[in-house]
Amino acid sequence: MTQNDILLVQSSWHKAVPARKAIAELFYLKLFDLDPAMRPLFIADTERQRAKFLQMMSATIRGLDRLEALLPVLRELGMRHSMRGVRDEHHATVASALLWTLEKALRADFTPEIKSAWIKTYGVLSQTMRQGCRVSKVGISEVAASCSQA
């Protein structure tokens, strides 16, 4: 992920934000279409979930300029997601739903260059979250092992 990728992601998100309610709705419709088994991983209050999604996306995209501060936050988020049942393979489904949603929202502005920037950026962010997920699983395993030995 380059500085140019970050700028493309930030500028394209800024263009898409006016349609934020539609973005959140389309994202979850596509996500659950791709993998209906993911639905229980999210809170039942869909309006609140959509708002959380938009807040997290906006904060993350703003934070790309300060990656050293953003990455620990994403690792922590990955740990929390792990405790809610998120698995590695879910990240690819989220990526597909996100790219599809951005393509619908941005239309002609979703150029191959912008798509590539989103793919690279999501790859870095997703990998960071998966690291947090793995740390969480190792920690849980160690706690479980120590409890069973007591």
Secondary structure, DSSP 4 states (H G I P E B T S, - for coil): --HHHHHHHHHHHHHHGGGHHHHHHHHHHHHHHH-GGGGGGS-S-HHHHHHHHHHHHHHHHHHGGGHHHHHHHHHHHHHHHHHTT--HHHHHHHHHHHHHHHHHHHGGG--HHHHHHHHHHHHHHHHHHHHHHHHHHHHHHHHHHHHHH-
